[in-house]
Amino acid sequence: MRDLSRRRFVQGIVGGALLSGSSWSAGATGRSVLTGPEFDLTIDEMPVNFTGAARRAIVVNGQLPAPLLRMRQGDEVTVRVTNRLRTQTSIHWHGIILPADMDGVPGLSFAGIAPGSTFTYRFKVNQSGTYWYHSHSRFQEQVGLYGPLVVEPRAGERHPHDREHALLLSDWTDIDPERIYATLKKQGDYYNFGKQTFAELLRMPAAERRMWASMRMNPTDLADVTGHAYTYLLNGAPPAANWTGTFDPGERVRLRLINGSSMSFFDVRIPGLPMTVVATDGQDVDPVTVDELRIGTAEVYDVIVKPADAAYTIFAQSMDRSGYARGTLAPRSGMSADVPALDARPLLAMDDMGMNHAQMGHEGMDHAAHQARATHHGPDESGPIVDMLADAPVDRLDDPGIGLRDNGRRVLRYADLRTIGGPIDSRGASREIELHLTGHMERYIWSFDGRKFSDAVPLRFVHGERLRIVLVNDTMMTHPIHLHGMWSELVDSRDAFLARKHTVVVQPGQRLAYQVTADALGRWAYHCHLLYHMEAGMFREVVVA
């Protein structure tokens, strides 16, 4: 692994070698669009080639990403899914509010789709906007089982446009995901090739350097799996293949940005072309114009741009700056624009993780003593599978995130978002649930409140109640948290409504709150959407009864 070509993983190959038989190449940028209300999807394996090495992917109707599904708000939708794999599979309709038995999580809401069988999903689509769908079976999402989904509003778009393109970002690896997971369990920072040099360490304040050493952590650990294992894709195309979306000069172009990756945050910008954000996670917001936005794993943003008669680069660099996805907006195919250099690699500081500098004495922090003092935070948070806690978590809603602060560009913040129409429920919360996002990097165990999924009891919501959920991130990682079946309505520190979302990004050292109306009976998944974090324990069952 450590001898693999850095250039190949960052850029991918041009065109890709077409394999014998039915196959797919890295240059294949076309994608079919299926229009409802009835759909037929077949899940199968197919040879692919993104880097010059032949691999097998899981595809839908012979495509990676899967076909774009277009539905209409108010329709009763039927989706017949046939499994031609040798193992069980599933499809979860991410962000779509539907009955629990249609949600697609094996072991919770249904039994899964057995090899050789067909499962029929039926549900009414009561919402509109941009969403996506993906497998919820082990690591199938990592190897290709994901696709975009658009629900057209029955009353027409609030923010009109002349043309649109769905832009689905993802991370492809030639390595077996089971091997990646086993490697992380042995060495959590194995794929971090961006560690500080000795000279960089010497420039760090001595107290902070000792503190990092005492925690056996590294300030460059922003992503568990990096561009040294990943080729970043835009609509299934690596950077060198240059996926291109066309437009006529003067058009208003809607870009439906979907992060369908397994483990990657992307910072997206189009140099020379401002982006007006008009929706997040399928929900319309008051327009806000920015130069750049961070899109967490599983998040969705709709932006409108007004390009001139020129080519523009769509540039999506990974949060740890180890690689990028790239495409082009142009009035004609075959055009391209300059591709920016990757920004400098950011470094975590103690403030980023909610650490109180008073704890950093001349001898650094006594980490074991810190854990013992922190037992008040939540159940088992000082136990053997928790390696750090945030002493002083902060709001951070007006913080664009590490690597994006004061970079000279207008960067979107959660504090900028205002979902049109306000909250779906005007009641105040009758109950609060505080959960801490916890982990142990060396053992690669992730959890809520220091309990991984296998050791945790379900969270129980009373049907119809209004809840306030508080998440405190006690880890050094940024976590995208997804509650199935119900909206998460982000609020500020005064409980004023900000935005309705299906996936909420929680920065290190952040304390973040949102309100939930428990209006969906059944058993639901609640988890970090970083795939290996979910598999390593940051998952809870929610029961609404």
C-alpha positions as CSV (number, residue, x, y, z in Angstrom):
1,M,0.0,0.0,0.0
2,R,2.7,2.5,0.9
3,D,4.3,2.1,-2.6
4,L,1.2,3.0,-4.5
5,S,1.5,5.9,-6.9
6,R,0.4,9.1,-5.2
7,R,-0.3,10.7,-8.6
8,R,-2.6,7.8,-9.6
9,F,-4.7,8.1,-6.5
10,V,-5.1,11.9,-6.6
11,Q,-5.8,12.2,-10.3
12,G,-7.2,8.8,-11.4
13,I,-6.6,7.6,-15.0
14,V,-7.9,9.1,-18.2
15,G,-10.5,6.9,-19.8
16,G,-9.8,3.7,-17.9
17,A,-9.1,0.3,-19.5
18,L,-12.3,-1.3,-20.7
19,L,-12.4,-4.8,-19.4
20,S,-13.5,-7.8,-21.2
21,G,-17.2,-8.6,-21.3
22,S,-19.8,-6.3,-19.8
23,S,-17.8,-3.6,-18.0
24,W,-17.4,0.0,-17.1
25,S,-14.5,2.4,-17.5
26,A,-13.3,5.4,-15.6
27,G,-14.2,7.6,-18.7
28,A,-17.8,6.6,-18.7
29,T,-19.5,9.8,-17.6
30,G,-23.0,9.2,-19.0
31,R,-25.8,8.2,-16.6
32,S,-29.4,7.3,-17.3
33,V,-32.3,9.0,-15.7
34,L,-35.3,7.0,-14.6
35,T,-38.7,8.7,-14.1
36,G,-41.3,7.4,-11.7
37,P,-43.7,6.6,-10.2
38,E,-42.5,3.0,-11.0
39,F,-38.9,1.9,-11.1
40,D,-37.0,-1.3,-11.6
41,L,-33.5,-1.6,-10.2
42,T,-31.2,-4.5,-10.5
43,I,-28.1,-4.8,-8.2
44,D,-25.2,-6.8,-9.6
45,E,-21.4,-6.8,-9.8
46,M,-19.4,-5.5,-12.7
47,P,-15.7,-5.0,-13.5
48,V,-14.5,-1.4,-13.2
49,N,-11.2,0.4,-13.7
50,F,-10.5,3.8,-12.1
51,T,-6.7,3.6,-11.5
52,G,-5.3,1.2,-14.1
53,A,-6.2,-1.8,-11.9
54,A,-9.2,-4.0,-12.6
55,R,-11.6,-4.3,-9.7
56,R,-15.2,-5.4,-9.1
57,A,-17.9,-2.9,-8.1
58,I,-21.5,-3.2,-7.0
59,V,-23.6,-1.5,-9.6
60,V,-27.3,-0.6,-10.2
61,N,-28.7,-1.3,-13.7
62,G,-25.0,-1.6,-14.8
63,Q,-24.1,1.9,-13.6
64,L,-21.8,3.5,-11.0
65,P,-23.2,5.8,-9.6
66,A,-26.6,4.3,-9.8
67,P,-29.2,5.9,-12.1
68,L,-30.7,9.2,-11.2
69,L,-34.3,8.6,-10.0
70,R,-36.8,11.4,-10.6
71,M,-40.0,11.3,-8.6
72,R,-42.9,13.8,-8.2
73,Q,-44.1,15.1,-4.9
74,G,-47.3,13.5,-3.8
75,D,-46.9,10.4,-6.0
76,E,-47.2,6.8,-4.6
77,V,-43.9,5.3,-5.7
78,T,-43.1,1.7,-6.4
79,V,-39.5,0.5,-6.6
80,R,-38.8,-3.1,-7.4
81,V,-35.2,-4.1,-6.4
82,T,-33.7,-7.3,-7.7
83,N,-30.6,-8.7,-6.0
84,R,-28.2,-10.6,-8.3
85,L,-25.4,-10.6,-5.8
86,R,-24.3,-13.6,-3.8
87,T,-24.9,-11.8,-0.6
88,Q,-27.8,-9.9,1.0
89,T,-28.3,-6.3,-0.1
90,S,-30.5,-3.3,0.7
91,I,-31.4,0.2,-0.4
92,H,-32.0,3.1,2.1
93,W,-33.8,6.2,0.8
94,H,-31.6,8.8,2.5
95,G,-33.6,11.7,3.8
96,I,-37.0,10.5,2.5
97,I,-39.7,10.4,5.2
98,L,-41.5,7.0,4.8
99,P,-42.8,4.1,6.9
100,A,-40.2,2.2,8.9
101,D,-40.6,-1.0,6.9
102,M,-39.7,0.8,3.7
103,D,-36.6,2.5,5.2
104,G,-34.2,-0.3,4.1
105,V,-32.0,-1.1,7.1
106,P,-31.5,-4.8,7.5
107,G,-32.1,-6.1,11.0
108,L,-34.2,-3.1,12.0
109,S,-36.8,-2.2,9.5
110,F,-36.8,-5.3,7.2
111,A,-34.9,-8.6,6.7
112,G,-32.8,-7.4,3.7
113,I,-33.0,-8.5,0.1
114,A,-31.8,-12.1,-0.2
115,P,-29.7,-13.2,-3.2
116,G,-31.9,-14.0,-6.2
117,S,-34.9,-12.2,-4.8
118,T,-36.9,-9.1,-5.5
119,F,-38.1,-6.7,-2.8
120,T,-40.7,-4.0,-3.6
121,Y,-40.6,-0.7,-1.9
122,R,-43.8,1.3,-1.9
123,F,-44.2,4.7,-0.3
124,K,-45.8,8.1,-0.9
125,V,-43.4,10.9,-1.5
126,N,-44.7,13.9,0.6
127,Q,-41.6,16.1,0.2
128,S,-39.5,17.5,-2.6
129,G,-35.9,18.3,-3.3
130,T,-32.5,16.6,-3.8
131,Y,-31.8,13.4,-2.0
132,W,-29.9,10.1,-2.6
133,Y,-30.1,6.4,-2.0
134,H,-27.5,3.8,-1.0
135,S,-27.0,0.4,0.5
136,H,-27.2,-0.1,4.2
137,S,-25.5,-3.5,4.1
138,R,-21.9,-3.7,5.5
139,F,-19.5,-2.0,3.0
140,Q,-21.6,-2.2,-0.2
141,E,-21.9,1.6,-0.3
142,Q,-18.1,1.9,-0.4
143,V,-17.9,-0.2,-3.6
144,G,-20.5,1.5,-5.6
145,L,-24.1,1.1,-4.4
146,Y,-25.3,4.7,-4.3
147,G,-27.2,7.1,-6.6
148,P,-28.9,10.5,-6.7
149,L,-32.6,11.1,-6.3
150,V,-34.7,14.1,-7.2
151,V,-38.3,14.8,-6.1
152,E,-39.9,17.4,-8.2
153,P,-42.1,19.9,-6.3
154,R,-45.7,19.7,-7.4
155,A,-46.1,23.5,-7.2
156,G,-42.8,24.2,-9.2
157,E,-39.4,25.3,-7.9
158,R,-39.3,28.2,-5.5
159,H,-35.9,29.2,-6.9
160,P,-36.2,28.8,-10.7
161,H,-33.5,27.7,-13.0
162,D,-32.9,27.0,-16.7
163,R,-30.8,23.9,-16.4
164,E,-29.6,21.5,-13.7
165,H,-26.9,19.0,-13.1
166,A,-26.7,16.5,-10.2
167,L,-23.2,16.3,-8.9
168,L,-22.6,13.2,-6.8
169,L,-19.2,13.1,-5.0
170,S,-17.8,9.8,-3.8
171,D,-14.6,8.0,-2.8
172,W,-13.4,4.9,-4.6
173,T,-10.8,2.5,-3.3
174,D,-9.0,-0.4,-5.1
175,I,-8.5,-2.0,-1.6
176,D,-11.1,-4.4,-0.2
177,P,-13.1,-2.4,2.3
178,E,-12.9,-5.3,4.8
179,R,-9.1,-5.0,4.6
180,I,-9.3,-1.2,5.2
181,Y,-11.5,-1.8,8.2
182,A,-9.1,-4.5,9.6
183,T,-6.2,-2.2,9.0
184,L,-7.9,0.7,10.9
185,K,-8.6,-1.7,13.8
186,K,-4.9,-2.4,14.0
187,Q,-3.7,1.2,13.4
188,G,-6.2,4.0,13.3
189,D,-3.9,6.4,11.6
190,Y,-2.5,4.0,9.0
191,Y,-3.7,6.0,6.0
192,N,-2.5,9.4,7.4
193,F,0.5,10.1,5.3
194,G,0.4,13.8,6.1
195,K,1.9,13.7,9.6
196,Q,4.0,16.5,10.8
197,T,7.7,16.6,10.1
198,F,10.2,16.9,13.0
199,A,10.7,20.6,12.1
200,E,7.0,21.2,12.2
201,L,6.7,19.6,15.6
202,L,9.5,21.8,16.9
203,R,7.5,24.9,15.8
204,M,4.5,23.8,17.9
205,P,4.3,25.3,21.5
206,A,5.9,22.9,23.9
207,A,2.8,22.4,26.1
208,E,0.7,21.6,23.1
209,R,3.3,19.2,21.7
210,R,3.4,17.4,25.1
211,M,-0.4,17.2,25.2
212,W,-0.6,15.6,21.7
213,A,2.0,13.1,22.8
214,S,0.2,12.3,26.0
215,M,-3.0,11.5,24.0
216,R,-1.0,9.5,21.5
217,M,-2.8,11.4,18.7
218,N,-1.8,13.6,15.8
219,P,-3.1,17.0,14.9
220,T,-3.2,16.0,11.2
221,D,-5.8,13.2,11.8
222,L,-8.7,14.8,10.0
223,A,-9.7,11.8,7.9
224,D,-9.3,8.1,8.8
225,V,-9.1,7.1,5.1
226,T,-7.3,9.5,2.8
227,G,-6.4,10.2,-0.8
228,H,-3.6,7.6,-0.4
229,A,-6.3,4.9,-0.4
230,Y,-9.0,6.8,-2.3
231,T,-9.6,8.1,-5.8
232,Y,-12.2,10.9,-5.5
233,L,-15.0,10.8,-8.0
234,L,-17.5,13.2,-9.5
235,N,-20.4,11.4,-11.0
236,G,-18.3,8.3,-11.2
237,A,-15.4,10.0,-13.0
238,P,-11.9,10.6,-11.5
239,P,-10.3,14.0,-11.9
240,A,-8.4,13.2,-15.1
241,A,-11.5,12.0,-16.8
242,N,-13.0,15.6,-16.4
243,W,-16.8,15.0,-16.1
244,T,-18.4,18.0,-17.9
245,G,-21.8,19.6,-17.5
246,T,-22.8,21.9,-20.3
247,F,-24.9,25.1,-20.2
248,D,-25.8,28.0,-22.5
249,P,-24.3,31.3,-21.5
250,G,-26.7,33.4,-19.4
251,E,-28.6,30.4,-18.0
252,R,-29.3,30.0,-14.3
253,V,-27.8,26.5,-13.6
254,R,-28.9,24.5,-10.6
255,L,-26.2,22.2,-9.2
256,R,-27.5,19.5,-6.9
257,L,-24.5,18.7,-4.8
258,I,-24.6,15.3,-3.1
259,N,-21.9,13.8,-0.9
260,G,-22.3,10.1,-1.5
261,S,-18.9,9.2,-0.2
262,S,-18.2,6.6,2.5
263,M,-15.7,8.6,4.6
264,S,-14.9,11.9,3.0
265,F,-15.8,15.6,3.6
266,F,-15.3,17.9,0.6
267,D,-14.7,21.6,0.4
268,V,-16.4,22.6,-2.9
269,R,-15.8,25.8,-4.9
270,I,-16.0,26.9,-8.5
271,P,-13.2,29.5,-9.0
272,G,-14.6,32.6,-10.6
273,L,-18.2,31.6,-10.1
274,P,-20.1,32.5,-6.9
275,M,-22.6,29.9,-5.7
276,T,-26.0,30.8,-4.3
277,V,-27.2,28.2,-1.8
278,V,-30.9,27.7,-2.2
279,A,-31.5,24.3,-0.4
280,T,-29.9,22.0,2.1
281,D,-30.8,18.3,2.5
282,G,-33.7,18.8,0.1
283,Q,-35.2,21.8,2.0
284,D,-35.4,25.3,0.5
285,V,-33.5,28.0,2.4
286,D,-33.3,31.7,2.1
287,P,-30.6,32.2,-0.6
288,V,-27.1,32.9,0.6
289,T,-24.2,33.5,-1.8
290,V,-20.8,32.0,-1.1
291,D,-17.5,31.1,-2.8
292,E,-17.1,27.8,-1.0
293,L,-18.9,25.3,1.1
294,R,-18.1,22.2,3.1
295,I,-20.3,19.2,2.4
296,G,-20.2,16.5,5.0
297,T,-20.7,12.8,4.2
298,A,-24.4,12.2,3.3
299,E,-25.2,16.0,3.2
300,V,-26.9,17.7,0.2
301,Y,-26.7,21.3,-1.0
302,D,-28.5,22.9,-4.0
303,V,-26.7,25.9,-5.4
304,I,-27.5,28.1,-8.4
305,V,-24.8,29.6,-10.5
306,K,-24.9,32.1,-13.5
307,P,-21.9,31.2,-15.7
308,A,-20.6,33.4,-18.5
309,D,-19.3,32.1,-21.9
310,A,-16.3,30.3,-20.4
311,A,-15.3,27.0,-18.8
312,Y,-15.2,26.7,-15.0
313,T,-13.6,24.0,-12.8
314,I,-15.8,22.3,-10.1
315,F,-13.2,21.7,-7.4
316,A,-13.9,19.5,-4.4
317,Q,-10.9,19.0,-2.2
318,S,-10.9,16.5,0.7
319,M,-11.0,18.1,4.1
320,D,-7.5,16.7,4.9
321,R,-6.2,18.1,1.5
322,S,-5.0,14.6,0.4
323,G,-6.8,14.7,-2.9
324,Y,-9.7,16.1,-4.9
325,A,-12.6,15.4,-7.2
326,R,-12.9,17.7,-10.2
327,G,-15.2,18.4,-13.1
328,T,-16.0,21.2,-15.5
329,L,-19.0,23.4,-16.3
330,A,-18.7,24.7,-19.9
331,P,-20.7,25.9,-22.8
332,R,-19.3,23.1,-24.9
333,S,-17.9,19.6,-24.3
334,G,-14.2,19.3,-24.4
335,M,-13.4,22.6,-22.7
336,S,-11.6,22.9,-19.4
337,A,-10.3,25.5,-16.9
338,D,-7.3,25.6,-14.6
339,V,-7.5,23.3,-11.6
340,P,-6.5,25.0,-8.4
341,A,-3.7,23.6,-6.2
342,L,-4.7,21.9,-3.0
343,D,-4.9,24.2,0.0
344,A,-2.3,23.8,2.7
345,R,-2.9,20.9,5.0
346,P,-4.7,22.1,8.1
347,L,-3.8,21.2,11.7
348,L,-6.0,20.6,14.6
349,A,-5.4,22.7,17.7
350,M,-6.5,22.1,21.3
351,D,-9.1,24.8,20.9
352,D,-10.6,22.9,17.9
353,M,-11.3,20.0,20.3
354,G,-12.9,22.0,23.1
355,M,-9.8,21.6,25.3
356,N,-9.4,24.0,28.2
357,H,-5.8,25.5,28.1
358,A,-5.9,25.6,31.9
359,Q,-5.5,21.8,31.7
360,M,-2.2,22.2,29.8
361,G,0.3,22.8,32.5
362,H,4.0,22.6,32.3
363,E,3.9,18.9,32.2
364,G,0.9,18.7,29.8
365,M,-2.4,17.1,30.6
366,D,-2.7,14.0,32.7
367,H,-5.1,12.2,30.4
368,A,-6.1,9.5,32.8
369,A,-6.9,12.0,35.4
370,H,-8.8,14.0,32.8
371,Q,-10.9,11.0,32.0
372,A,-11.6,10.3,35.7
373,R,-12.8,13.9,36.2
374,A,-15.1,13.7,33.3
375,T,-17.5,10.9,34.4
376,H,-20.3,13.4,34.8
377,H,-20.5,13.8,31.0
378,G,-22.4,10.6,30.3
379,P,-22.5,6.8,30.9
380,D,-19.2,5.0,30.5
381,E,-17.4,8.0,29.1
382,S,-14.4,7.4,31.2
383,G,-14.2,3.7,30.2
384,P,-11.6,1.9,28.2
385,I,-13.0,2.7,24.8
386,V,-12.9,6.5,25.2
387,D,-9.6,8.2,24.7
388,M,-10.5,11.9,25.0
389,L,-13.2,14.3,26.2
390,A,-14.0,17.9,25.5
391,D,-13.5,20.0,28.6
392,A,-15.1,23.1,27.1
393,P,-17.3,22.3,24.1
394,V,-18.6,25.4,22.2
395,D,-21.3,26.3,19.8
396,R,-19.4,26.6,16.5
397,L,-22.4,27.3,14.3
398,D,-20.7,30.4,12.9
399,D,-17.4,28.4,12.3
400,P,-17.0,27.0,8.8
401,G,-14.6,24.4,10.1
402,I,-10.9,23.7,10.2
403,G,-9.1,24.6,7.0
404,L,-11.7,27.1,5.9
405,R,-11.3,29.9,8.4
406,D,-10.1,33.2,7.1
407,N,-9.0,31.8,3.8
408,G,-10.0,34.9,1.8
409,R,-13.2,33.3,0.4
410,R,-16.8,33.5,1.5
411,V,-17.5,30.2,3.1
412,L,-20.9,28.8,4.1
413,R,-21.6,28.3,7.9
414,Y,-24.5,26.6,9.5
415,A,-25.4,29.9,11.1
416,D,-26.1,31.2,7.5
417,L,-28.9,28.7,6.9
418,R,-32.6,29.5,7.3
419,T,-35.0,26.9,6.1
420,I,-38.1,28.7,4.5
421,G,-41.3,28.1,6.4
422,G,-39.7,27.6,9.9
423,P,-40.0,24.5,12.0
424,I,-42.5,21.7,11.2
425,D,-43.6,21.8,14.8
426,S,-44.2,25.0,16.8
427,R,-44.1,23.3,20.2
428,G,-41.2,23.6,22.5
429,A,-39.3,20.4,23.5
430,S,-40.8,18.5,26.4
431,R,-37.6,16.5,26.9
432,E,-33.9,16.7,26.3
433,I,-31.5,13.9,25.4
434,E,-27.8,14.6,25.5
435,L,-25.5,12.3,23.7
436,H,-21.7,12.4,23.5
437,L,-19.9,11.3,20.4
438,T,-17.0,9.2,21.7
439,G,-14.2,7.1,20.4
440,H,-10.8,5.5,20.8
441,M,-8.5,6.1,17.9
442,E,-5.9,3.5,18.8
443,R,-8.5,0.7,19.1
444,Y,-10.7,2.2,16.4
445,I,-13.9,1.9,18.4
446,W,-16.6,4.6,17.9
447,S,-19.6,5.1,20.1
448,F,-22.3,7.2,21.7
449,D,-21.7,7.9,25.4
450,G,-18.8,5.4,25.5
451,R,-21.0,2.5,24.4
452,K,-20.7,0.9,21.0
453,F,-23.8,-0.4,19.3
454,S,-23.4,-4.0,20.4
455,D,-23.4,-2.9,24.1
456,A,-26.1,-0.2,23.9
457,V,-29.8,-0.3,24.6
458,P,-32.2,1.5,22.2
459,L,-33.1,5.2,22.6
460,R,-36.8,5.4,23.2
461,F,-39.0,8.2,21.9
462,V,-42.6,8.6,22.8
463,H,-44.8,8.9,19.7
464,G,-45.8,12.5,19.1
465,E,-43.4,14.1,21.6
466,R,-41.1,17.0,20.7
467,L,-37.5,16.4,21.7
468,R,-34.4,18.4,22.0
469,I,-31.3,16.4,21.2
470,V,-27.9,17.7,22.2
471,L,-24.8,16.3,20.7
472,V,-21.4,16.9,22.2
473,N,-18.4,15.8,20.2
474,D,-15.7,14.5,22.5
475,T,-13.5,13.3,19.7
476,M,-11.0,14.9,17.3
477,M,-13.0,13.8,14.2
478,T,-15.8,15.6,12.5
479,H,-19.0,13.4,12.5
480,P,-22.0,13.6,10.2
481,I,-24.9,12.3,12.3
482,H,-28.0,10.9,10.5
483,L,-31.3,10.1,12.2
484,H,-33.6,8.0,10.0
485,G,-37.3,8.6,9.6
486,M,-37.6,12.1,11.2
487,W,-36.3,15.6,10.5
488,S,-33.5,17.1,12.6
489,E,-34.3,20.8,13.1
490,L,-31.1,22.6,13.9
491,V,-31.4,25.4,16.5
492,D,-29.0,28.0,17.8
493,S,-27.8,28.5,21.4
494,R,-31.1,30.3,22.2
495,D,-33.1,27.5,20.6
496,A,-34.1,29.6,17.6
497,F,-34.8,27.6,14.5
498,L,-32.1,27.5,11.8
499,A,-32.5,24.7,9.3
500,R,-34.2,21.4,8.7
501,K,-31.7,18.6,7.9
502,H,-31.4,14.9,7.6
503,T,-27.7,14.9,8.4
504,V,-26.0,17.2,10.9
505,V,-22.3,17.7,10.9
506,V,-20.7,18.0,14.4
507,Q,-17.2,19.5,14.6
508,P,-14.6,18.4,17.2
509,G,-15.3,20.1,20.5
510,Q,-18.7,21.3,19.4
511,R,-22.0,21.2,21.3
512,L,-24.8,21.2,18.9
513,A,-28.6,21.0,19.4
514,Y,-31.6,20.2,17.2
515,Q,-35.2,19.4,17.8
516,V,-37.1,16.3,16.6
517,T,-40.8,15.5,16.4
518,A,-41.2,11.8,17.1
519,D,-44.0,11.3,14.6
520,A,-42.7,8.1,12.9
521,L,-43.6,4.8,14.6
522,G,-41.2,2.0,14.5
523,R,-37.5,1.1,14.8
524,W,-35.0,3.5,13.2
525,A,-31.3,3.8,12.7
526,Y,-29.3,6.7,14.2
527,H,-25.6,6.8,13.4
528,C,-22.5,8.5,12.2
529,H,-22.5,8.4,8.4
530,L,-18.8,7.8,8.2
531,L,-19.2,4.2,7.1
532,Y,-16.3,2.7,9.1
533,H,-17.3,4.7,12.2
534,M,-20.8,3.2,11.9
535,E,-19.5,-0.3,11.6
536,A,-17.1,0.3,14.5
537,G,-19.9,1.1,16.9
538,M,-21.2,4.7,16.5
539,F,-24.8,3.5,15.9
540,R,-27.9,3.4,18.0
541,E,-31.4,2.1,17.5
542,V,-34.2,4.5,18.1
543,V,-37.6,3.1,18.9
544,V,-40.7,5.3,18.5
545,A,-43.7,3.9,20.3
